[in-house]
């Protein structure tokens, strides 16, 4: 896709959209996260949150970590498989991650973030390039991609913050 003379692939468009929506979210975080974040208690009233929650983030660190990972892993997968297949994996992974959240999370919780989609991309890359080594900050040595995906999952699974009135926001 071309925008002002520059070509953007799927990864660049997703990162741009996430950053723009994060900036918009800063103005009304409670309203936007409450209405577009994924909540088990109101999912049947707001089924679109299965998708919209993938474009909201709980903070700048959450956004930065997801977009940095999307940039590196996503560009690689997009080059290997093409834009269409990349987007299929990204959105399928995001939806599957959201469905798991619906079944496993406390009823009064809210999930935001693209981690389900990004883990799908990381998992795809780990399958396609099983011997690929990556350096994950702050670990100063190359480790297998599949190990970094597991470490990332453990780290992000613990990412929660109290948001508003007794509502926990989980970083997906």
N, C-alpha and C positions, 0 to 999 in steps of 0.2 A: 504494500500500500504506500502511496506517495502522499506526503503532506508538506507543503511549502517547498517542494523540490527535493525532499529527502525521502528515501525509501525506508519503510519500517516493516520488519517482519512481525510475526505473531508475538514473539517474546518482548520486543520493544513496545508493541501496542499494549500488551497486558501490564507491563511495568508502568507505562504512562498512565493508563487507566487507574491502576491502583494508587499511584502517587496523587493524581488529581482528586480521586475520591477521598483519600486521606486528608488532603487539604480542606476539602468541603466538610468532612466529618469534624474537623477541629471547631467549626463554627457552632455545630449543634450535636455534640457527641452522644449525649444521652438519648435524644430523640432518634437519631439515625441508627445507632446501635440497637436500641430497643425495637425499632420497626423493621430493620433490615438485617439484623443479626439472627442467627438460627437459635430458636428457643423451643425446646421440646413441649413446653406448656401451651404454645400458641401456633405450632406448626400447621395444623389443619386450617387455621384461620389465615395464615400467611405462608402458603407453600412456596412462594417465590424466594423465601429466605434460604432455601436449599442452594440457590445460586448467588443471591446478593451478598450473603455472608462471606463469600470467597473474595469479595472486593473491599471489605472493611478490615481495619486492623486496630488492635487495642493500644498501640502506642508507636512512637517513632522507631524504637528498637525492634519491635515486632515486624513492622513494615520493612525496615532495612535488612533484617536477617532473611525474610522471605524473598525480597526482591533481589538481593545479592545472590542467593542460591538459585533463584529462577534465572537470573542472567547467565550464570556459568553453566549450570546443568541444562537449562532450557535451550540455550543457543546450540549446545552440542547435540541434543536430541533433535532439535529442529533441522539441523544440517544433515543428520543421519537419516531421518524419516520423512522430512518435508513438513511444511506448515500445517496441512490438513490433519495428518496423523498426529502431529504434536498436539494440536488443539483438541483432538478427540481424547487423547490420553490425559491431557490437563483437566478437561471438564469432567470426564468420567471419574478420574481420581478425586476431584473435588466433591462431586456428588456422592461417591461411595464413602469418602471420609465424613461427610455431613450425615449420611444415613447411619453410620456407626455411632456418631455422636448422639443422634436422636435416640438410639436404643440404649446407650450406655451412660448418658449424662444425667445429672440431677435435673428434675423437672423445672426448677426455677433458674437454671443457668442459661447463659447466652454464649454462643460460639461465633467468633469472627476470625477471618484469616484464610490464606490460600495454602496452608500447609498440607492439607490432604492432596491437593492438586500437585504441589511441589514434590511431595513424597512419591506420588505416582511417576513423576518425571525422573526422580532420583532412582526409583526402583527399576524403571525401564532402562535407564542408562547402566545400572549395575548388571542387568541381565545381558544387555547388548555388548558391554565392555567389562566383563567380570574381573579383569586384572588391572583395571584403571586405578591409579593411585591419585589421591588428592591431599592437599594440605588444609587442615581445618584449624583456624585460629582458636585457641592458643597452643595447639599441639604442634611442635616445631618440626615434625617428621612426616613424610608421606605415609598415608594409611590407605587401605583398600576402601573404595567407594562404598561398598556394602556396609563396612564398619561405620563409616561416617554417617550413613543413612540411619543406622540403628542409634548412634549417639545423638543425632539430631532429633530423632523421635522421642528419646528419653528426655532430652532437654526441653523440647516444645511441649511435651505432655505435662510438664510441671509448670508451664507458663499460665498463670491465672492471676487475676487481680479483682479486687472488689470494685464494682462499678455502680455508683448510685446507691439505691436503697436495697441492701441485702441481695444484690444480683451479682453473681460471679460471672465474669467474662473469661471464657477459655480461649486461648490462642490456638486456632487450628491452622 
